[in-house]
Amino acid sequence: MHRTHVLLVALLAACGPHSPAAEPSPVSAPPGIPSLAGLDPQTQQSVRAACITQFGEGPVAYGRCLNGQLDALRRSPGIPSLAGLDTETQQSIRAACITQFGEGPVAYGGCLRAQLRSIGIQPN
């Protein structure tokens, strides 16, 4: 055996078996980043856009922001569908609400509903 291999084997043997229970558990874990998997892609993008600043501040700040957006979304009617509209009308409505898109799904949904009402459609 090569000397490096012998030293590596000796080092591993000296460490003994690894036991997860032997590691100290954290006193309190920071809040995690919630999954957005249950949301449609447009809502996911709006939630992420609203929290872009906190994303750069680390996972605790980002997770807190995402959780705040999700809590607000649960209390709101959500983002209405534009599916029944022609492409040009959909694009115009989305363009009119681009600022609110970056503020999160509650603001964006409110803007979309206002735009829909302006053309005589009562969204759910």
C-alpha positions as CSV (number, residue, x, y, z in Angstrom):
1,M,0.0,0.0,0.0
2,H,1.1,3.5,-0.7
3,R,1.9,5.7,2.3
4,T,-1.0,8.2,1.5
5,H,-3.5,5.3,1.4
6,V,-2.3,4.0,4.7
7,L,-2.6,7.4,6.3
8,L,-6.1,7.8,4.9
9,V,-7.2,4.4,6.3
10,A,-5.7,5.2,9.7
11,L,-7.4,8.6,9.8
12,L,-10.8,7.2,8.9
13,A,-10.4,4.4,11.5
14,A,-9.5,6.9,14.2
15,C,-12.6,9.0,13.5
16,G,-14.8,6.0,14.4
17,P,-18.3,5.5,13.2
18,H,-20.4,8.5,12.3
19,S,-23.6,8.9,14.2
20,P,-26.1,11.6,13.4
21,A,-27.4,11.5,16.9
22,A,-23.9,12.5,18.2
23,E,-24.1,15.9,16.5
24,P,-25.6,18.8,18.4
25,S,-29.0,19.8,17.2
26,P,-29.6,23.5,16.4
27,V,-31.3,25.5,19.1
28,S,-33.8,26.9,16.6
29,A,-33.8,26.4,12.9
30,P,-34.3,29.5,10.7
31,P,-37.5,29.5,8.7
32,G,-37.0,27.7,5.4
33,I,-37.8,28.8,2.0
34,P,-41.4,27.6,1.2
35,S,-42.2,25.7,-1.9
36,L,-44.2,27.5,-4.6
37,A,-44.8,24.2,-6.4
38,G,-48.6,24.3,-5.8
39,L,-48.9,27.7,-7.6
40,D,-49.3,28.3,-11.3
41,P,-46.2,29.6,-13.1
42,Q,-47.5,33.2,-13.3
43,T,-48.3,33.4,-9.6
44,Q,-44.9,31.8,-8.7
45,Q,-43.1,34.5,-10.9
46,S,-45.1,37.3,-9.2
47,V,-44.3,36.0,-5.7
48,R,-40.6,35.7,-6.6
49,A,-40.5,39.2,-8.2
50,A,-42.0,40.7,-5.0
51,C,-39.2,39.2,-3.0
52,I,-36.3,39.8,-5.3
53,T,-34.6,42.3,-2.9
54,Q,-34.8,39.9,0.0
55,F,-33.4,37.1,-2.2
56,G,-30.1,39.0,-2.1
57,E,-30.3,39.3,1.7
58,G,-30.2,35.5,2.3
59,P,-32.5,32.6,2.8
60,V,-34.1,33.8,6.1
61,A,-35.1,37.2,4.7
62,Y,-36.2,35.6,1.4
63,G,-38.2,32.8,3.1
64,R,-39.9,35.4,5.4
65,C,-40.9,37.5,2.3
66,L,-42.2,34.5,0.4
67,N,-44.2,33.3,3.4
68,G,-45.7,36.9,3.7
69,Q,-46.6,36.8,0.1
70,L,-48.2,33.4,0.4
71,D,-50.2,34.4,3.5
72,A,-51.5,37.5,1.7
73,L,-52.4,35.4,-1.3
74,R,-54.4,32.9,0.8
75,R,-56.5,35.8,2.0
76,S,-57.1,37.2,-1.5
77,P,-59.1,36.0,-4.5
78,G,-55.9,35.3,-6.3
79,I,-54.9,36.1,-9.9
80,P,-57.8,36.0,-12.3
81,S,-57.5,34.1,-15.6
82,L,-57.3,35.9,-18.8
83,A,-57.7,32.7,-20.8
84,G,-61.0,33.7,-22.5
85,L,-59.5,36.9,-24.0
86,D,-57.8,37.4,-27.3
87,T,-54.0,37.5,-27.2
88,E,-53.8,41.3,-27.8
89,T,-56.2,42.1,-25.0
90,Q,-54.3,39.8,-22.7
91,Q,-51.0,41.4,-23.5
92,S,-52.5,44.9,-23.0
93,I,-53.9,44.0,-19.6
94,R,-50.6,42.4,-18.5
95,A,-48.7,45.5,-19.7
96,A,-51.0,47.8,-17.8
97,C,-50.3,45.7,-14.6
98,I,-46.5,45.2,-15.0
99,T,-45.7,47.4,-12.0
100,Q,-48.1,45.5,-9.7
101,F,-46.7,42.2,-11.0
102,G,-43.5,43.1,-9.2
103,E,-45.4,43.9,-6.0
104,G,-46.7,40.4,-5.7
105,P,-49.8,38.3,-6.7
106,V,-52.3,40.2,-4.5
107,A,-51.5,43.6,-6.1
108,Y,-51.2,42.0,-9.5
109,G,-54.5,40.2,-9.2
110,G,-56.2,43.4,-8.0
111,C,-54.9,45.2,-11.1
112,L,-56.0,42.5,-13.5
113,R,-59.5,42.5,-11.9
114,A,-59.7,46.3,-12.3
115,Q,-58.6,46.0,-16.0
116,L,-61.2,43.2,-16.6
117,R,-63.9,45.3,-15.0
118,S,-62.9,48.3,-17.2
119,I,-63.8,46.2,-20.3
120,G,-67.1,44.9,-18.8
121,I,-65.9,41.6,-17.4
122,Q,-66.7,40.7,-13.8
123,P,-63.8,38.4,-12.6
124,N,-64.3,35.8,-9.9
